[in-house]
Amino acid sequence: MQVCADLFEQIRHNPISILLLLGEPGAGKTTFCRGFGKVMQIEETINSPTFNLHNRYQGKRGTLHHYDLYRLTNSDELDSLGFAEEWSQGDANTTVHAIEWGERALPFLPPDIPVYTVRMSVDERDDNRRRIEIYTRSEQIVPGL
């Protein structure tokens, strides 16, 4: 996915970045993470963390933390899991926290970490195509993506 490569080029110099992945079921959130993992040169298979909520992958170009908040029913659950503390922490290299159903994380995002919203939807004319829009925290569309 070229969009993953383009986004990684924009964020790779940040020690930590957060990607809020938004979209209906089947919109491609996990597929986007797989593409992003390939760009980060992660060799492991990237699976949806629906049941364990968080998977960590180490690649040659950084660390990808993949979260799925779909099953969480309220902010207290998210707070008790300690994810907010993790989102401000990085590893020794580029660290990306990709959060499916990221709108549920909004109250917990660290103010000093770059956040990108990735909105995905199924193309109305072709179920095999996806529309992807990427915005910064200030809702500015990311140029070139």
N, C-alpha and C positions, 0 to 999 in steps of 0.2 A: 504494500500500500504506500503509494508515494506521499500521501498526506501524513502518514506516520513519520516517514523520513524527514519531511519538511518541518514538522513540528519539533522533532528531536533536535534538528539543527538549530532551532531557535532557543531551545531550553537547555541544551547540553552543558552550557557554561554555568548554569545555576547549580549550586550544591544540592538544593532540594527544589522540586517542583511538584505541584498537585494538579492532577487532571480530574475534573469532575465529569464523569461520563453520564450523559442524560439521554433517555430514549425509551420508548415502549419496549416490552419484551419482544425479542426477535429483531430489534433495530440494528444490532451488531456491536454491542458494547464489548463483549468478550472477544469477538473477532478483531475489533480494534486493538485490544490489549495484545492479542497474538501478533498482530502486525507490528505493534510498537516493540514487543519483545524481540522480534526478528531484527529490527533496526538496532536494538541494544545488544545484539549478538548473544541472545539467551538461547541455549541449546535445549533446555528442558521444554516439555510440552506445557503450554499455558492452558490451564483449565479454569472454568468458572469456580470461584470460591463461594458459591451459594450456601453450602452447608457448613463449611468451616470459617466463613466470613473473610479470611485473609490468607493469601499465599505470597511468599517471598521468592523472587528469582534473581539469581546473580548472573550477569552477562559480562562480556568483555568490555562493554561500554558503560556499565553502570548496574545499579540495582533497581529492580521493579518490584514494588509492593502493590499487589492487586487485591482490592477489597470489593465485596458485594454486600451492600446494605439493604437489599430487598426485603429480607425477613425481619428486619428490625421494626418494631411497632411504635417506639417512641424515643425521644432524645435521652431519656434516662438509661436505656439499654446501651446506647452508643457511648454515653459517658462512662458507664461501668466497665466497658471493654477496654478503655484506655487508648483507643485509637487516636484521639486528639493529641496526646503526648507523642505518639509515634510520628504523626504528620509533621512535627517540628524537628524531627531527628533525621539525620542523614548518615550514610555510610562514608567510607573513605573516598568514594568517587561520586559521580552523578547519581542522585537518588530521585526516583519518580514514584509518587503515590498515585495510582490510578484507582478512582473510587466509582464503582458502578452505583447507580441511584444516588449520585453525588449531592443532589438537592437536600438529602437528609443530613449531610455533613455540614451544611452552611453555617449553623451557629457555632461550630467547633473549629473552624479554620483559623490557623495562626495568621495574624495580620501582616507579618513580615515575610511570608513565603509566597512566591509567585503562584497564582492559581489560574488555570486555563479551563474554561468550560467547553466541552466537546458535545455538541448536540447532534444526535443521529436520528434519522428517520428513513423509513422505507420509501423509495421513489414511487410515486403514485402511478407511474406508467409502466414500471418494470420492477417486480418484486425482488429481482436479483441485484438491484442497484440500491445504493444508499446515498442519502444526502447528508453531508457532514459540514457543520459550521463550528468554527473555533473562535472563542472570545477570551479576552483577558479578564481579570477580576473586575475591571471597570466597564465591562461589557463592550469594549472596543473589539471589532473583528480583527483577527490577527492577519496582517498583510501577507499576501503571497500564499495563503492557505485556503 
